[in-house]
């Protein structure tokens, strides 16, 4: 995925700040990995049960360029939502020169068995 929806316009809509994924869990712990994090961006995630998006069941944020690796411990089976976020970044998306790395480099989200 691309942070900020790949930044195709001069304005980022509210819905484009975060990426949401659904994961069908059997209730056992699962490992969540966000890799290929751009060097100029801090990434993170929050995980939720499908019936309660106000109470996270896991979260983690890392420093610029650091991959996020965390085991999530759901308390029941079902659909879980993963919210991937760009927490903080450096560099501007305006002016002369190339776009910052965090606007052009895709990240990889992997969910599996710990």
C-alpha positions in Angstrom: 0.0 0.0 0.0 0.9 3.6 -0.3 0.7 6.1 2.6 -1.6 9.0 1.9 -3.2 7.1 -1.0 0.0 7.7 -3.0 -0.5 11.4 -2.9 -2.0 12.2 -6.3 -3.3 15.7 -5.6 -2.3 18.8 -3.7 -4.7 18.0 -0.9 -5.1 14.9 1.2 -8.7 14.0 2.1 -9.4 12.9 5.7 -10.1 9.3 4.5 -6.7 9.1 2.8 -4.7 9.5 5.9 -5.2 5.9 7.1 -5.4 2.6 5.3 -7.9 0.0 6.6 -7.7 -3.7 6.2 -10.0 -6.6 7.3 -8.5 -9.8 8.7 -10.6 -12.9 9.6 -9.1 -14.4 12.8 -9.7 -17.7 14.4 -9.2 -16.1 17.8 -5.6 -17.1 18.2 -2.7 -14.5 18.2 -1.5 -13.3 14.9 1.6 -11.4 13.8 1.3 -8.1 12.0 4.2 -6.8 10.0 4.5 -3.4 8.2 7.7 -3.6 6.2 9.4 -1.4 3.6 8.6 1.7 5.8 10.1 4.8 4.1 13.1 6.2 5.9 11.4 9.6 6.3 8.2 8.3 7.9 7.1 6.8 11.3 4.4 4.1 10.7 2.1 2.3 13.1 -1.1 0.3 13.3 -4.2 -0.1 15.5 -6.3 -3.3 15.5 -10.0 -3.6 16.4 -12.8 -6.1 16.7 -15.4 -5.6 14.0 -18.1 -4.6 16.5 -16.1 -2.0 18.4 -13.9 0.4 16.6 -13.5 2.6 19.7 -11.5 0.1 21.7 -8.3 -1.2 20.1 -7.0 -4.7 20.8 -3.5 -3.8 19.9 -1.3 -1.0 18.6 2.3 -0.1 17.9 4.2 2.9 16.4 7.8 3.0 15.4 10.4 5.6 14.5 11.3 6.8 11.0 12.1 3.9 8.6 11.7 1.2 11.2 9.5 -1.8 10.3 6.5 -2.5 12.7 6.4 -6.1 13.9 3.9 -7.0 16.6 1.8 -9.9 17.9 -1.9 -9.1 18.3 -3.9 -11.0 20.9 -7.6 -11.0 20.0 -10.0 -12.3 22.7 -12.3 -13.9 20.2 -12.6 -15.1 16.6 -14.1 -13.0 13.8 -13.3 -10.1 11.6 -10.7 -7.7 12.9 -9.9 -4.4 11.3 -6.3 -3.1 11.0 -5.7 0.6 10.6 -2.3 1.4 9.2 -1.2 5.0 9.9 1.5 7.4 8.9 2.3 8.8 12.3 4.9 11.4 11.5 7.1 12.3 8.5 9.7 14.7 7.3 10.1 16.5 4.1 7.6 18.7 2.2 5.5 17.7 -0.7 5.8 21.2 -2.3 8.5 23.3 -3.8 11.2 22.2 -6.2 12.9 18.8 -6.3 11.7 15.3 -5.9 8.7 14.2 -3.8 9.6 12.8 -0.4 10.2 9.1 -0.1 7.1 8.5 2.0 4.9 9.7 -0.9 6.4 7.4 -3.5 7.5 4.2 -1.7 4.9 1.5 -1.0 4.9 -0.4 2.3 4.0 -4.0 2.7 1.4 -5.3 5.3 1.7 -9.0 6.2 -0.5 -10.9 8.7 0.4 -14.4 9.7 1.1 -16.9 12.5 3.6 -15.7 15.1 
